[in-house]
Amino acid sequence: MLKFNVYETENEEVLERYELVKVRIEEMSKDSGESVPEFVRDYFKKVSNFCVTLCKVMEKVSDGSIYECDLQTLKDINDKIFGDIRGENYLSSYANPEYACANTSEEYGNLLSVLYTMVRKSIPYVFRNSLSTLTRNMELLSQVYCEFEQEDCTPDAIKDVIYWHISDYSDVSYMEAIREAFDPEFSYINFVLENMDLNDDRYMYLLGYNITSNETGIAAFLRTLSDKELEEIARTYTEGYRKGFIAQKIDLSQKKLADVRYNIGFEKVVMAAKKQFAAMGLKSVIRTIGLATTAPSRQYNYDHRFDIDWFYDKALVDRRIDMVTVALEKYKEEALLMAGPAVIETFGETPFEPEQTPHQLKLDQDKQKLQNSFRSRYMEVYNSYVPGDKTSFTIIAYPVPEIGDNFVELFEKTMEINNLDYELYQKIQATIIDALDKGDYVHVLGSGNNKTDIKVNLWKLKNPEKETIFENCVADVNIPVGEVFTSPVLEGTNGTLNVSSVYLGGLKYVNLTIEFTDGMITDYSCDNFEDKEAGRQFIKENLLINRDTLPIGEFAIGTNTTAYVIANKYDIVYKLPILIVEKMGPHFAVGDTCYKYSEDVAVFNPDGKEIVARENELSKLRNENPQKAYYNTHTDITIPYDEIKRITVVSKNGESTDIIRNGRFVLEGCEELNKPFEQNN
């Protein structure tokens, strides 16, 4: 019978603990709970019942019978596991901090909501036949229950239990995660793809993720395509990956692993891509965090985004960094073989505007500093084992059925966008770069209600015959074409960036305004909330990642007017990912430059000129103080063409040349870029 047995040794080691805690959890689910205070009885009954459900699934996985279940049985399992937090159900779930606080107590509600969420994180590991994660989390639930049985139980005591659970098991958690990142045989997703019938929806319910009509719909659509068509879709993606290595002059032949990431439903394309990667000498690693699906509740994800950070003190940050270092050291040989991520993103879901609620976890200043310290140190350690200057990536995106009744037509239009003539764009973009290279700064001015008015200070060329400021980006690492981009000089970059409406990281920002002084954010606002301070807090938490400021890491001019016209024709601009939107107008990125960790690697445009603007005043500190050099975030903010009055490059002698005027390209040699606008009239 079919089984996934890579955890066999670990399961044997933890089996006795699992059996013991399973009995305890079953007792909790059945008894009246009189040994604990009344206000937590319903909580423990429901959460322990959820654990019992997971144990029943675990039994089916362990004996292999799960792979024999019919489709309806698997759907029922999926509903039982994820139904509690889907849609309106989340409002009455203990995973919801508001509900947990209202139905337990103000003192304990947040802790109990976090605890339930930690238990829920066992789900994918149950399907992977890993007893360890489920056992640890059920032991945690049992331990917290025991604390409540004590008369002197306090919120601090419960917080300590959860804190030490996170700390104590950091070694195991990171070792499992790092092993999965670099060992294709450890990939359960690969196991399912290679052993199940991809023409039968049953396979996707075996992956351990929430399944919706988006996932089943995209799979059904891809089944209507021929093998040749699937191979062509995959080829656009894998060739972009290969070309990225060529463009960056990185030897792909020295690599053996590709980090494949995708949304459930695209397995037919992924299988074709795996074969194409294999022809390049690469095995595909598909890990737990590399698999995406439609969230049962995006509010749930938003509410719990700071769960682990909330427990941080210096000791816990140090412990987690130490343990990830130990894990990477163990797999350092495999880590050097990693070529980098190859990502298939999706778009088309109904835009999400998170609700700000009173009991969402907030990080105070000390926790924010610890959060950012962990992220910086983690990236520094990871880069020492997987050097950024020795890896590349590619990202491509396709719509999901939720985008609307014209999904199939939009999928075909997206394929058209993803396969535009890159040589044509390369030539036009070279013309734009030639004009920009003569500049001292670029002035971007908004039109109508758009208040953008910013001067971007440019790198100063020493040898214009052999050097360039801007990279000519076509369809390799970022598909589709096209854009030209640079790392601005921070000093002298001043002004206002404004956009009427934009989605960043899946969150909507209304009338987002950011002020820059010498390239650093000095003020910001949005109209998401009546309370302006709530808007500022929203921006700080989600765009600035709890930093006081961020630098402007990139300035770019997107040239994909075809994508812009199609998006407006079908009224889907607000549903597109930044991957496509960034090509649909000028954009600015807040955070690191595009050359983070690879500034010292010479990069050249197709014309042979070296792109010299690879660092700024902060990233130049990378060797002496990496934590000051990098912010470990990079968020593109695009201004639509129709909100642009003028993009002008100004030379040292004051000569001005317009690249865009009133939303259209006016630079000689860019006439082709205006044709999509004309054809749409």
C-alpha positions as CSV (number, residue, x, y, z in Angstrom):
1,M,0.0,0.0,0.0
2,L,1.2,3.5,-0.8
3,K,2.9,5.3,2.1
4,F,5.3,8.3,2.6
5,N,7.8,6.9,5.0
6,V,10.7,9.5,5.2
7,Y,9.7,10.2,8.9
8,E,9.8,6.5,9.8
9,T,12.7,6.8,12.2
10,E,11.4,10.0,13.8
11,N,8.0,8.4,14.2
12,E,9.4,5.4,16.0
13,E,11.2,7.7,18.4
14,V,8.1,9.7,19.3
15,L,5.4,6.9,19.0
16,E,5.2,6.3,22.8
17,R,4.8,10.0,23.5
18,Y,2.2,10.2,20.8
19,E,0.1,7.4,22.2
20,L,0.2,8.8,25.7
21,V,-0.8,12.4,24.7
22,K,-3.4,11.0,22.4
23,V,-5.2,9.3,25.3
24,R,-5.0,12.5,27.3
25,I,-6.5,14.6,24.4
26,E,-9.3,12.0,23.9
27,E,-10.1,12.3,27.6
28,M,-10.2,16.1,27.4
29,S,-12.6,15.9,24.5
30,K,-15.0,13.7,26.4
31,D,-14.9,14.9,30.0
32,S,-16.9,17.8,31.4
33,G,-13.7,19.8,32.1
34,E,-14.7,20.4,35.8
35,S,-11.0,20.4,36.7
36,V,-10.4,23.7,34.9
37,P,-12.2,27.1,35.2
38,E,-15.6,27.3,33.5
39,F,-14.5,30.0,31.1
40,V,-12.0,27.7,29.3
41,R,-14.0,24.5,29.3
42,D,-15.6,25.0,25.9
43,Y,-12.3,26.1,24.4
44,F,-10.5,23.0,25.5
45,K,-13.4,20.8,24.4
46,K,-13.4,22.2,20.9
47,V,-9.6,22.3,20.5
48,S,-9.1,18.8,21.8
49,N,-11.9,17.6,19.5
50,F,-10.0,19.2,16.6
51,C,-6.9,17.2,17.7
52,V,-8.9,14.0,17.8
53,T,-9.9,14.7,14.2
54,L,-6.2,15.1,13.3
55,C,-5.4,11.9,15.0
56,K,-8.0,10.0,12.9
57,V,-6.5,11.5,9.8
58,M,-3.0,10.5,11.1
59,E,-4.2,6.9,11.4
60,K,-5.4,6.8,7.8
61,V,-2.1,8.4,6.6
62,S,0.0,6.0,8.7
63,D,-1.6,2.8,7.3
64,G,-1.9,4.2,3.8
65,S,-5.7,3.9,3.6
66,I,-5.9,7.7,3.0
67,Y,-4.7,7.1,-0.5
68,E,-7.6,4.7,-1.1
69,C,-10.3,7.1,0.1
70,D,-12.9,8.3,-2.5
71,L,-13.2,12.0,-3.4
72,Q,-16.2,12.8,-1.2
73,T,-14.4,11.3,1.9
74,L,-11.4,13.5,1.2
75,K,-13.6,16.5,0.8
76,D,-15.3,15.8,4.1
77,I,-11.9,15.6,5.8
78,N,-10.8,18.9,4.3
79,D,-14.1,20.5,5.5
80,K,-13.6,19.2,9.0
81,I,-10.1,20.5,9.2
82,F,-10.5,23.9,7.6
83,G,-14.2,24.6,8.1
84,D,-13.7,26.2,11.5
85,I,-11.9,29.2,10.0
86,R,-13.6,29.5,6.6
87,G,-15.6,32.6,5.8
88,E,-18.1,33.6,8.4
89,N,-17.2,30.6,10.6
90,Y,-14.0,32.4,11.6
91,L,-16.1,34.9,13.5
92,S,-17.0,32.1,16.0
93,S,-13.7,30.3,16.1
94,Y,-11.3,30.3,19.0
95,A,-8.6,31.0,16.4
96,N,-10.2,34.5,16.2
97,P,-8.7,36.7,18.9
98,E,-11.9,38.7,19.3
99,Y,-14.0,35.5,19.8
100,A,-11.4,34.0,22.1
101,C,-11.2,37.1,24.3
102,A,-15.0,37.4,24.4
103,N,-15.7,33.7,25.2
104,T,-12.8,33.0,27.6
105,S,-11.4,36.1,29.1
106,E,-9.6,39.3,28.2
107,E,-6.5,38.1,30.1
108,Y,-6.2,34.7,28.4
109,G,-8.0,35.1,25.1
110,N,-5.0,36.1,23.0
111,L,-2.8,33.3,24.4
112,L,-5.5,30.7,23.8
113,S,-6.0,32.0,20.2
114,V,-2.3,31.7,19.6
115,L,-2.3,28.2,21.1
116,Y,-5.1,27.0,18.9
117,T,-3.3,28.4,15.8
118,M,-0.1,26.6,16.8
119,V,-2.1,23.4,17.0
120,R,-3.6,24.0,13.6
121,K,0.0,24.3,12.1
122,S,0.2,20.5,12.6
123,I,-2.2,19.9,9.6
124,P,0.3,19.7,6.7
125,Y,2.6,17.5,8.8
126,V,-0.2,15.0,9.6
127,F,-0.6,14.4,5.8
128,R,3.2,14.0,5.6
129,N,3.0,11.2,8.1
130,S,5.0,13.1,10.7
131,L,4.0,12.2,14.2
132,S,6.5,14.6,15.8
133,T,4.8,17.9,15.0
134,L,1.4,16.7,16.0
135,T,2.7,15.1,19.2
136,R,4.6,18.2,20.2
137,N,1.6,20.5,19.7
138,M,-0.9,18.1,21.5
139,E,1.6,18.0,24.4
140,L,1.6,21.7,24.5
141,L,-2.2,21.8,24.6
142,S,-2.2,19.2,27.4
143,Q,0.4,21.2,29.3
144,V,-1.6,24.4,29.1
145,Y,-4.7,22.4,30.3
146,C,-2.7,21.2,33.3
147,E,-1.7,24.8,34.1
148,F,-5.4,25.8,34.2
149,E,-6.0,22.9,36.7
150,Q,-3.8,24.8,39.1
151,E,-5.4,27.3,41.4
152,D,-2.6,29.8,41.0
153,C,-2.7,29.7,37.2
154,T,-1.8,33.1,35.7
155,P,-1.6,34.5,32.1
156,D,2.2,34.8,32.6
157,A,2.4,31.1,33.4
158,I,0.5,30.2,30.2
159,K,2.7,32.5,28.2
160,D,5.8,30.9,29.7
161,V,4.6,27.4,28.7
162,I,4.2,28.5,25.1
163,Y,7.5,30.4,25.1
164,W,9.5,27.4,26.2
165,H,7.7,25.2,23.7
166,I,8.8,27.5,20.9
167,S,12.3,27.7,22.3
168,D,12.8,24.0,23.2
169,Y,11.7,22.7,19.8
170,S,13.5,25.3,17.7
171,D,16.2,22.7,17.0
172,V,13.8,20.1,15.7
173,S,11.7,22.6,13.8
174,Y,14.6,24.2,11.9
175,M,16.3,20.8,11.2
176,E,13.1,19.5,9.6
177,A,12.6,22.8,7.6
178,I,16.2,22.9,6.3
179,R,16.3,19.3,5.4
180,E,13.1,19.7,3.4
181,A,14.6,22.8,1.7
182,F,17.5,20.9,0.3
183,D,16.5,17.2,0.0
184,P,14.0,16.4,-2.9
185,E,13.4,12.9,-1.4
186,F,12.0,14.6,1.7
187,S,9.3,16.4,-0.3
188,Y,5.9,15.0,0.3
189,I,4.5,17.1,-2.5
190,N,6.9,15.4,-5.0
191,F,5.6,12.1,-3.6
192,V,2.0,13.0,-4.3
193,L,2.7,14.4,-7.8
194,E,4.6,11.3,-8.8
195,N,2.3,8.7,-7.3
196,M,-1.2,10.0,-7.7
197,D,-3.4,10.5,-10.8
198,L,-3.4,14.3,-11.6
199,N,-6.6,13.8,-13.6
200,D,-8.4,12.9,-10.4
201,D,-9.0,15.8,-7.9
202,R,-8.3,13.4,-5.0
203,Y,-4.6,14.2,-5.1
204,M,-5.0,17.8,-4.1
205,Y,-7.0,16.9,-1.0
206,L,-4.0,14.7,0.1
207,L,-1.7,17.7,0.3
208,G,-3.0,19.0,3.6
209,Y,-4.2,22.4,2.5
210,N,-7.5,24.2,2.1
211,I,-9.0,23.4,-1.2
212,T,-11.5,25.6,-3.0
213,S,-13.0,26.1,-6.4
214,N,-9.9,28.1,-7.4
215,E,-7.7,25.0,-7.0
216,T,-10.1,22.5,-8.5
217,G,-11.0,25.0,-11.3
218,I,-7.4,25.7,-12.4
219,A,-6.7,21.9,-12.4
220,A,-9.8,21.3,-14.5
221,F,-8.8,24.0,-17.0
222,L,-5.3,22.7,-17.3
223,R,-6.6,19.2,-18.1
224,T,-8.3,20.6,-21.2
225,L,-4.8,21.5,-22.6
226,S,-2.6,19.2,-24.6
227,D,0.7,18.0,-23.4
228,K,2.4,20.4,-25.9
229,E,0.4,23.4,-24.5
230,L,1.3,22.5,-20.9
231,E,5.0,22.1,-22.0
232,E,4.9,25.6,-23.6
233,I,3.5,27.2,-20.4
234,A,6.2,25.4,-18.4
235,R,8.8,26.4,-20.9
236,T,8.1,30.1,-20.5
237,Y,8.7,29.7,-16.7
238,T,11.8,27.4,-16.9
239,E,13.4,29.3,-19.7
240,G,13.0,32.5,-17.7
241,Y,14.9,30.7,-14.9
242,R,17.7,29.6,-17.2
243,K,18.0,33.0,-18.8
244,G,18.3,34.6,-15.4
245,F,21.5,32.7,-14.7
246,I,22.9,33.7,-18.1
247,A,22.1,37.3,-17.6
248,Q,23.8,37.3,-14.2
249,K,26.7,35.2,-15.5
250,I,26.1,32.5,-12.8
251,D,27.2,29.0,-13.8
252,L,23.9,26.9,-13.6
253,S,25.9,23.7,-14.2
254,Q,27.3,23.9,-10.7
255,K,23.8,23.7,-9.2
256,K,21.6,20.6,-8.7
257,L,18.4,21.8,-7.0
258,A,15.6,24.2,-8.0
259,D,13.3,25.5,-5.3
260,V,9.9,25.1,-7.0
261,R,7.0,27.1,-5.5
262,Y,3.4,27.1,-6.9
263,N,-0.3,27.3,-6.1
264,I,-2.2,24.0,-5.8
265,G,-4.0,23.2,-9.1
266,F,-1.0,23.9,-11.3
267,E,0.4,20.4,-10.9
268,K,0.2,19.5,-14.6
269,V,2.4,22.5,-15.4
270,V,4.7,21.7,-12.5
271,M,5.2,18.2,-13.7
272,A,6.2,19.5,-17.2
273,A,8.5,22.0,-15.5
274,K,10.1,19.3,-13.4
275,K,11.1,17.5,-16.6
276,Q,12.5,20.7,-18.1
277,F,14.5,21.4,-14.9
278,A,15.8,17.9,-15.0
279,A,17.1,18.5,-18.5
280,M,19.1,21.4,-17.0
281,G,20.5,19.0,-14.4
282,L,18.2,20.2,-11.6
283,K,16.0,18.2,-9.2
284,S,12.9,20.0,-8.1
285,V,12.5,20.6,-4.4
286,I,8.9,21.4,-3.4
287,R,8.6,22.1,0.3
288,T,5.8,22.9,2.7
289,I,6.3,26.7,2.6
290,G,6.6,26.5,-1.2
291,L,3.0,25.4,-1.7
292,A,0.3,28.0,-1.8
293,T,-3.5,27.7,-1.8
294,T,-6.6,29.9,-1.3
295,A,-6.6,30.9,2.3
296,P,-9.6,29.7,4.3
297,S,-9.6,33.2,5.9
298,R,-7.2,36.0,5.1
299,Q,-8.3,37.7,8.2
300,Y,-7.0,34.7,10.2
301,N,-3.6,35.1,8.5
302,Y,-3.6,38.8,9.2
303,D,-4.6,38.4,12.9
304,H,-1.8,35.9,13.5
305,R,1.0,37.5,11.6
306,F,2.9,38.5,14.8
307,D,2.2,35.3,16.9
308,I,5.8,34.1,17.3
309,D,7.3,37.7,17.4
310,W,5.0,38.4,20.3
311,F,7.0,36.0,22.4
312,Y,10.4,37.3,21.5
313,D,13.1,38.3,23.9
314,K,16.8,38.4,23.2
315,A,17.3,34.8,24.4
316,L,14.6,33.4,22.1
317,V,16.0,35.3,19.1
318,D,19.5,34.0,19.9
319,R,18.2,30.5,20.3
320,R,16.4,30.5,17.0
321,I,19.4,31.9,15.1
322,D,21.7,29.4,16.7
323,M,19.4,26.5,15.7
324,V,19.0,27.6,12.1
325,T,22.8,27.9,11.9
326,V,23.2,24.4,13.3
327,A,20.7,23.0,10.7
328,L,22.3,24.9,7.8
329,E,25.7,23.7,8.9
330,K,24.5,20.1,8.7
331,Y,23.2,20.6,5.2
332,K,25.8,23.0,4.0
333,E,27.0,20.9,1.1
334,E,23.4,20.5,-0.2
335,A,22.7,24.2,0.4
336,L,25.5,25.1,-2.0
337,L,23.7,23.1,-4.7
338,M,20.6,25.3,-4.5
339,A,20.0,27.3,-7.6
340,G,17.2,29.4,-6.2
341,P,13.4,29.8,-6.3
342,A,11.2,29.2,-9.3
343,V,7.8,30.6,-8.5
344,I,4.4,30.4,-10.1
345,E,2.1,33.0,-8.4
346,T,-1.6,33.4,-8.9
347,F,-3.9,36.4,-9.0
348,G,-7.6,37.1,-9.3
349,E,-8.9,36.6,-5.8
350,T,-11.3,39.2,-4.4
351,P,-9.1,42.0,-2.9
352,F,-8.7,41.8,0.8
353,E,-9.0,44.8,3.2
354,P,-8.1,43.6,6.7
355,E,-10.2,44.6,9.7
356,Q,-8.4,46.2,12.5
357,T,-9.7,44.7,15.7
358,P,-9.0,45.5,19.4
359,H,-7.4,42.2,20.3
360,Q,-5.1,41.7,17.4
361,L,-1.6,41.1,18.7
362,K,0.5,44.3,18.6
363,L,4.3,44.5,19.0
364,D,5.7,47.2,21.3
365,Q,8.9,49.0,20.4
366,D,11.1,46.4,22.0
367,K,9.4,43.5,20.2
368,Q,9.6,45.3,16.9
369,K,13.3,45.7,17.3
370,L,13.7,42.0,18.2
371,Q,11.5,41.1,15.2
372,N,13.7,43.0,12.9
373,S,16.9,41.8,14.5
374,F,15.8,38.2,14.0
375,R,14.9,38.8,10.3
376,S,18.2,40.6,9.6
377,R,20.3,37.9,11.4
378,Y,18.4,35.1,9.8
379,M,19.0,36.5,6.3
380,E,22.7,37.1,7.1
381,V,23.1,33.4,8.2
382,Y,21.1,32.0,5.3
383,N,23.1,34.0,2.8
384,S,26.3,32.7,4.2
385,Y,25.2,29.1,3.3
386,V,23.2,30.0,0.2
387,P,25.0,33.0,-1.3
388,G,22.8,35.4,-3.1
389,D,25.5,36.1,-5.6
390,K,25.5,32.5,-6.6
391,T,21.8,32.0,-7.0
392,S,19.0,33.4,-9.2
393,F,15.2,33.0,-9.5
394,T,12.2,33.5,-11.7
395,I,8.6,34.5,-11.0
396,I,5.6,34.2,-13.3
397,A,1.8,34.6,-12.5
398,Y,-1.5,33.3,-13.8
399,P,-5.1,34.0,-12.9
400,V,-7.4,31.7,-10.9
401,P,-11.1,31.1,-11.6
402,E,-12.2,33.6,-8.9
403,I,-11.2,36.4,-11.3
404,G,-14.5,36.0,-13.0
405,D,-16.6,34.2,-15.7
406,N,-14.0,35.2,-18.4
407,F,-11.3,33.3,-16.5
408,V,-10.3,31.2,-19.6
409,E,-10.0,34.3,-21.8
410,L,-7.9,36.0,-19.1
411,F,-5.7,33.0,-18.8
412,E,-5.0,33.1,-22.5
413,K,-4.4,36.9,-22.3
414,T,-2.0,36.3,-19.5
415,M,-0.1,33.8,-21.6
416,E,0.1,36.4,-24.3
417,I,1.5,39.0,-21.9
418,N,4.0,36.4,-20.5
419,N,5.2,35.7,-24.0
420,L,5.6,39.1,-25.5
421,D,8.5,39.7,-27.9
422,Y,11.4,40.3,-25.4
423,E,13.8,41.3,-28.2
424,L,11.5,44.2,-29.2
425,Y,11.2,45.4,-25.6
426,Q,14.9,45.0,-25.1
427,K,15.6,47.3,-28.0
428,I,13.1,50.0,-26.9
429,Q,14.3,49.8,-23.3
430,A,17.9,50.3,-24.5
431,T,16.7,53.6,-26.1
432,I,15.1,54.7,-22.8
433,I,18.3,53.8,-20.9
434,D,20.4,55.8,-23.3
435,A,18.3,58.9,-22.4
436,L,18.4,58.1,-18.7
437,D,22.1,57.6,-18.6
438,K,22.6,61.2,-19.6
439,G,20.7,62.4,-16.5
440,D,21.7,63.8,-13.2
441,Y,18.3,63.1,-11.7
442,V,14.8,62.1,-12.8
443,H,11.7,64.2,-12.0
444,V,8.4,62.3,-11.7
445,L,5.2,64.4,-11.5
446,G,1.7,63.1,-11.0
447,S,-1.4,64.3,-12.9
448,G,-4.9,65.3,-11.7
449,N,-5.4,64.2,-8.1
450,N,-2.1,62.3,-7.9
451,K,0.3,64.4,-5.7
452,T,3.5,62.6,-6.8
453,D,6.3,65.1,-7.1
454,I,9.7,63.5,-6.5
455,K,13.3,63.9,-7.8
456,V,15.3,60.7,-8.0
457,N,19.1,61.3,-7.7
458,L,21.0,59.1,-10.2
459,W,24.3,57.3,-10.0
460,K,27.0,59.3,-11.7
461,L,28.8,57.5,-14.6
462,K,32.5,57.6,-14.8
463,N,32.7,55.9,-18.2
464,P,29.5,56.2,-20.2
465,E,30.9,54.2,-23.0
466,K,31.2,51.1,-20.8
467,E,28.8,51.8,-17.9
468,T,25.1,52.3,-17.5
469,I,22.9,53.3,-14.6
470,F,19.8,51.2,-15.5
471,E,19.2,47.5,-16.0
472,N,17.4,46.4,-19.1
473,C,15.0,43.9,-17.7
474,V,13.0,41.6,-20.0
475,A,11.5,38.2,-19.4
476,D,13.9,36.2,-17.3
477,V,13.8,36.6,-13.5
478,N,10.6,38.7,-13.6
479,I,8.1,37.5,-16.2
480,P,6.6,39.3,-18.1
481,V,8.7,42.0,-19.8
482,G,9.5,44.8,-19.3
483,E,11.1,47.5,-17.2
484,V,14.3,49.5,-16.8
485,F,15.4,50.0,-13.2
486,T,18.1,51.4,-11.0
487,S,19.3,51.8,-7.4
488,P,18.8,55.5,-6.6
489,V,21.4,57.6,-4.8
490,L,19.7,58.3,-1.5
491,E,21.2,61.7,-0.8
492,G,19.3,64.2,-3.0
493,T,16.3,61.9,-3.6
494,N,13.5,64.0,-2.2
495,G,9.8,64.4,-2.6
496,T,6.3,62.9,-2.5
497,L,5.1,59.5,-3.8
498,N,1.4,59.1,-4.1
499,V,-0.9,56.5,-5.6
500,S,-4.7,56.6,-5.5
501,S,-5.2,52.8,-4.8
502,V,-2.7,50.0,-4.7
503,Y,-2.4,46.4,-3.4
504,L,0.8,45.5,-1.7
505,G,1.4,42.2,-0.1
506,G,-2.3,41.3,-0.7
507,L,-3.4,44.4,1.3
508,K,-5.2,47.4,-0.2
509,Y,-3.9,51.0,0.5
510,V,-6.1,53.9,-0.3
511,N,-4.5,57.2,-1.3
512,L,-1.1,56.0,-0.1
513,T,1.3,58.9,0.3
514,I,5.0,58.6,1.3
515,E,7.4,61.5,1.8
516,F,11.1,61.0,1.2
517,T,14.1,63.1,2.4
518,D,17.5,62.1,1.2
519,G,16.0,58.8,0.0
520,M,14.6,57.8,3.4
521,I,10.9,57.7,4.4
522,T,10.1,60.6,6.7
523,D,6.3,60.6,6.7
524,Y,3.4,58.5,5.4
525,S,-0.4,58.3,5.4
526,C,-3.3,56.5,3.8
527,D,-7.1,56.9,3.8
528,N,-7.9,53.3,4.8
529,F,-9.4,54.4,8.1
530,E,-11.2,57.5,9.4
531,D,-8.6,57.6,12.1
532,K,-5.4,58.9,10.5
533,E,-3.2,57.4,13.2
534,A,-4.8,53.9,12.5
535,G,-3.7,54.4,8.9
536,R,-0.1,55.3,9.9
537,Q,0.0,52.2,12.2
538,F,-1.3,50.0,9.3
539,I,1.5,51.3,7.0
540,K,4.2,50.9,9.7
541,E,3.2,47.3,10.5
542,N,2.7,46.1,6.9
543,L,4.8,48.2,4.6
544,L,7.6,49.4,6.8
545,I,7.6,46.0,8.6
546,N,7.7,47.8,12.0
547,R,10.7,49.9,11.0
548,D,10.8,53.6,11.7
549,T,11.9,54.3,8.1
550,L,12.9,52.5,4.9
551,P,15.1,53.7,2.0
552,I,14.0,54.0,-1.5
553,G,15.7,50.9,-3.0
554,E,14.6,51.1,-6.6
555,F,13.3,53.4,-9.2
556,A,11.9,51.9,-12.4
557,I,9.9,52.7,-15.5
558,G,7.6,49.8,-16.6
559,T,7.1,49.5,-20.4
560,N,4.4,46.8,-20.6
561,T,1.6,48.9,-22.0
562,T,0.0,45.8,-23.4
563,A,-0.6,44.4,-19.9
564,Y,-1.9,47.8,-18.8
565,V,-4.4,48.1,-21.6
566,I,-5.6,44.5,-21.1
567,A,-5.9,45.0,-17.3
568,N,-8.0,48.1,-17.7
569,K,-10.2,46.6,-20.5
570,Y,-11.1,43.7,-18.2
571,D,-11.2,45.9,-15.1
572,I,-8.7,43.7,-13.2
573,V,-5.9,46.1,-12.4
574,Y,-6.8,45.8,-8.7
575,K,-6.6,42.0,-8.9
576,L,-3.2,41.8,-10.5
577,P,0.0,40.9,-8.6
578,I,2.8,43.4,-8.3
579,L,4.8,41.2,-10.6
580,I,2.7,42.4,-13.5
581,V,1.6,45.8,-12.1
582,E,5.2,46.9,-11.7
583,K,5.6,46.7,-15.5
584,M,2.5,48.9,-16.0
585,G,4.0,52.3,-15.1
586,P,6.8,53.9,-13.1
587,H,7.4,52.3,-9.8
588,F,9.4,52.9,-6.6
589,A,10.5,50.2,-4.2
590,V,10.9,50.8,-0.5
591,G,13.5,48.6,1.2
592,D,16.6,47.0,-0.2
593,T,18.0,47.4,-3.7
594,C,17.4,44.7,-6.3
595,Y,21.1,43.6,-5.9
596,K,21.0,42.7,-2.2
597,Y,23.8,40.2,-1.4
598,S,25.1,40.4,-5.0
599,E,26.4,44.0,-5.3
600,D,30.0,42.8,-5.9
601,V,29.0,40.7,-8.9
602,A,29.4,42.6,-12.2
603,V,26.1,42.6,-14.2
604,F,25.9,43.7,-17.8
605,N,23.1,44.8,-20.2
606,P,22.7,43.1,-23.6
607,D,24.7,45.9,-25.1
608,G,27.7,44.9,-23.0
609,K,27.6,47.9,-20.6
610,E,28.1,47.2,-16.9
611,I,25.3,48.2,-14.6
612,V,27.2,50.1,-12.0
613,A,24.3,51.4,-9.8
614,R,24.2,48.2,-7.7
615,E,24.4,49.7,-4.2
616,N,23.4,52.8,-2.2
617,E,24.8,54.5,0.8
618,L,23.3,51.9,3.1
619,S,24.1,48.7,1.2
620,K,27.7,49.8,0.9
621,L,28.0,49.0,4.6
622,R,27.3,45.3,3.9
623,N,30.8,44.1,4.8
624,E,31.3,46.1,8.0
625,N,27.7,46.1,9.3
626,P,25.2,43.9,7.4
627,Q,22.4,44.7,9.8
628,K,22.6,48.4,8.9
629,A,23.1,47.6,5.2
630,Y,19.9,45.6,4.7
631,Y,16.2,45.8,5.7
632,N,15.2,42.5,4.3
633,T,12.1,43.9,2.5
634,H,11.5,45.2,-1.0
635,T,8.0,46.4,-1.9
636,D,7.2,47.9,-5.3
637,I,4.7,50.7,-5.5
638,T,3.5,51.5,-9.0
639,I,1.9,54.7,-10.3
640,P,-0.5,53.9,-13.3
641,Y,0.4,55.6,-16.6
642,D,-2.9,57.6,-16.5
643,E,-1.8,59.2,-13.1
644,I,1.5,60.4,-14.6
645,K,1.9,64.0,-15.9
646,R,5.5,63.7,-16.7
647,I,8.7,61.7,-16.2
648,T,11.6,63.9,-17.1
649,V,15.4,63.1,-17.0
650,V,17.4,66.2,-16.3
651,S,21.1,66.4,-17.1
652,K,23.8,68.3,-15.1
653,N,23.7,71.2,-17.5
654,G,19.9,71.5,-17.0
655,E,18.8,69.9,-20.3
656,S,15.4,68.1,-19.9
657,T,14.2,65.1,-21.8
658,D,10.7,63.7,-21.3
659,I,10.3,59.9,-21.2
660,I,6.6,60.0,-20.5
661,R,4.2,62.9,-20.9
662,N,0.5,62.8,-19.9
663,G,0.6,59.0,-19.5
664,R,2.2,58.2,-22.9
665,F,5.7,57.6,-24.0
666,V,7.1,60.6,-25.9
667,L,10.8,59.7,-26.2
668,E,11.8,59.1,-29.8
669,G,12.1,55.3,-30.5
670,C,9.3,54.3,-28.0
671,E,6.4,54.8,-30.4
672,E,5.7,51.0,-30.4
673,L,4.8,51.3,-26.7
674,N,1.8,53.5,-27.4
675,K,0.2,51.2,-30.0
676,P,-1.8,49.2,-27.4
677,F,-3.4,52.5,-26.2
678,E,-4.2,53.4,-29.8
679,Q,-5.6,49.9,-30.6
680,N,-7.9,50.1,-27.6
681,N,-9.5,53.4,-28.7
